[in-house]
Amino acid sequence: MKGLSNGFLITEFIAGRPLSPRDADHALLDHVARYPAFLRRSFPAERGAEAETLREMIQLNVAEGLGPQLAARLRGFEKLKNDDDPAATALDGRLFPHEWLRAGERLVRTDGVEHHADHFLPGSQDIAWDVAGCCVEFGLESSERAYLISQYQACSRDDGVAERLPLMMIAYLSFRPGYTTLAAAALEGAPDAARFDALVRLRQAHANELIAVVSHGDVIRAAVTYYAGIPLDLFQRIEIGPASVSVVEVSEYGPRLLRLNDTGSLF
């Protein structure tokens, strides 16, 4: 950080490429695993949401977002292990691949400050929340998750994380649709809401097809924030250059930002 001006952080400009889930090889996972270990070691904090609050959030979000049938399948999840250790970490909380930059030989984490202190769950929490976020946002398969966890354990000596992770995976996955639902409600009646509705209708009409949508930069920024679950008031932080390409994959598991502001070859 270079400084603070008018409520905004001044940071160094880094010429780099945002990552996507397809970048998740062992070399990247080695680096990613060191990040929550560093947070746990460096930023102990007073716990935010207690386990009971997280369980209530899980039940409510799943029931309202996915329906009572899927919510009923969660019965018994409250028996999953939760660490009773009062120690917590000032989490990152936003482990999206596009917020990591590959800059030459460096991997740089961006936008990783103060999310634990906003007005959303989970606040400062078990670091297993961020480990779960890495697994979910990078779309890791079971073998990749096991590798990430083993590397994190080697860095942190947090030997119990694998037992705590199932509950935090459920919590993280149920938090994201609740967060995006609140963001959608905030747009009700706004011009961007109509644009997002049009994107949803296009996706429904062309399921499992590749759709190209051409628009101006601000509209693309707003669409990217919508699908990435980024607060709309931060959309100006996203750079969209002339004739650039951004790619969002929307599946039954939700949206994933695969490419952002790519000005290279399309083929």
N, C-alpha and C positions, 0 to 999 in steps of 0.2 A: 504494500500500500504506500502510495506517494504522499497522500494527504487527504484532507476533508474540505469540501467547499460547498456551501449552500445545501447542506444535507446529503451530498453525494460523495462517495469515495472516489479518490483519484488514484488510478492504478496504472501500472505499466502496460503498454500495448504489447501483446505477444502475437507474433505472426505464427499461427499454427492451424491445424486441422481438427475440428471437433471429432471425437470418437463416436463410434456406433457399436451396437452389440456384436457385429461381425469382427470387431478388433479384439475380442476377448480370448487371446491366446495365453499360454502360461506366463510369458514374459510380462504381459499386461496385468494378469491376475497377481503375480508376485508384487507388483507395484501397488495395485489396488489394496491388497491385503495389509500392506504396511500402513495405509492411511487410517483405518479405524483403530489399529494398534497405537498409532501416534496420538489420536484423539483421546483414547482411554487413558494413556499415560500422562498426557499433558494438560487435559482439561476436565478434571474431576468437578462435579457440580452436585447441587442438591436436587434430588429427584423431583421431576415435574409430575406428570400423571401417574397415579398409583395403578397397580395391576387391575383393581376392580374397575377403575375408570376406562382402562383400555378394553376390558372385557365388555363393558356396556357399549362402547363405541363399535366394537366388532359386531355385536348382535344387532344393533340399530342399523349400521351401514349395510350389512349384508341383507337384512330383511327389506330395507327400503330400496336398495339398489338392485338386488338380484331376485327378490321375491321370497315368500315364505318357504317354498320347497327347498331351495338351497340353504336358507337359514336353518331349517330343521336338521340339515346334515352336519351342522356345527355342534350338535349336542355332544357334550362331553369334552369340548375343547378346553373348558375351564380347568380340567384336570391336568392339562399340559404343564410342564415344569416352568415355574417362573422364579428367577433368582431372588431370594429374600435379602440379599446383601443390599444395604441402604445406599451403597456407593452408586453413583450414576455419572454420566458423561454429558458434557455440552455437545450434543450431536451435531453432525452436519445436516442430516435429515433429507438431503436432496442429492441422490447419487446417480443422477441421469448421465448416461454416457456422453451426451453432447456438452456437458459442463467439464469434461476433461479435454485438454488440448494436447495433441502431439506436435511438438515444436522441435524439429530436428531429432536429436537423440533424447530430448527431454519429454517427460509427461508432466503436464501442469494442471493442477486442480483449480477451477475457478468457481466463484460464487459459493463459497463454503463457509460463510461467516454469519453468525447471529440467527440462523434458522431455529435454533433451540429456544430463542427468546421472542419469537413472534406470538401471535394470538391463536395458534393452532396446536393440536396435539402433535407429538407426544411431549414437547418440552425437553428438558434434560432427562435422559432415560438410559436404560441398559444399552450398552454399545451394540448388543445383538440386533437392535433396530437398524443400525447402519450396515451391519453385515448382511441382514436380510435385504436391505435396499440395494446393495451391490448385486446380490443374487437375482433379484427381481428385475432390476432395470437393465442389467446386461443380459438377461434372458439365459442364465446359465443352466445347462443340463446337470443331471445329478452328479456325474463324474467331475464336472467343472466346479460345482458347488463344494464337493468334497475337497477338491484341491485348494480352493480359496480358503476354506475353513482351516485346513491343515497349515497353510502358510500363515494365516492370521494367528493361529494358536502358537506357532513357532516364534512369531514376533512379539506376542503379547503375554504369553504364558497364561492365557485365559482358557484353561482346560475345560471349563463347563459350558462354553458357548454352544457347542453342538446340541446339548440338552435343552438349552433355552431358546434355540433358534426356531423350532416349529411354532411356538406361540407368537414370536415376533414376526415370522413370515405371514401368519394369518392377520396379525394386527396391521402390518405394513400394507398388505394387499387390500384390506378393507378400508384403510384410511384413504387411499388414493381416490376411489370413486366418490367418497364423501367430500373430499377437497374439491374435486372437479365439479361436483354438483353445486356446491356453494358458489364456485366461480361462474357457472352457467346462470345461476339465479341472479347474480349481480349484473348480468348482461340483459336481463329481461327488459324489453322495450327499446334497447339500444340498437343502432344501425348494425353493429357487428353481430348481433344475435341473428339477424336475418341472413347474414353471410354464412354464419356457422350452420344454421339450419339448412341452407342450400348445400353445403358440403356434406352434411349428414344424409340428405336425400340422394345426392349423387352416389355416395357410398352404398346406400341401400339398393339403388337401382342398378348398380354395377358391382355387386358383391364378387369378390375373387377376381376382379379385373384391374388392370392398370389404368388409372385416370390421370390425365394431364389438365391442370387448372392454371390458367395464366391470369395474373393480376399485378397490381402495383405493389410496391415494397411494403407499405404499411398494412395492407390487407393480408399479405403473406406473413408478416410479423405476427399479426393478431391470430391468424390461423395456427401458426406454430405454437404460440403461447397456449392456445386453447387445447391442442392435442398433447402438448407436453406437460400440462397442468401447472404452467407458470402464471403467476398473477398478471392480469392484463396491464396493470399500471407499470409493469417492468418491461413491456414489449419493446421499448426503444433501446434496450440493452442488446437486442438481437440485430446483427448486421445482415441486411439483405441487399446484395449488390445487383446492378443491372444484368439481366440475362442469366442470373444464377438459378440453381435448381435446389430445392429442398424436398426431401422425400419423407412421407409419413406412411407407415404401414399400419392399417387398422384391421385387427383380427378379433376373434372371439375372446381373446385375452386382453384386449384393449389396444390403444395406440402406442406405437413406438416411432421415435424420430430417428430415421436411418441416415439422413444426410441433411446438412444445413448449409445454405449459401455456397453451394459447390459451383465453381465457375470453370471446372475442367471439362474433359470430354464426356459426352453423354453415353458413349458406347465403350 
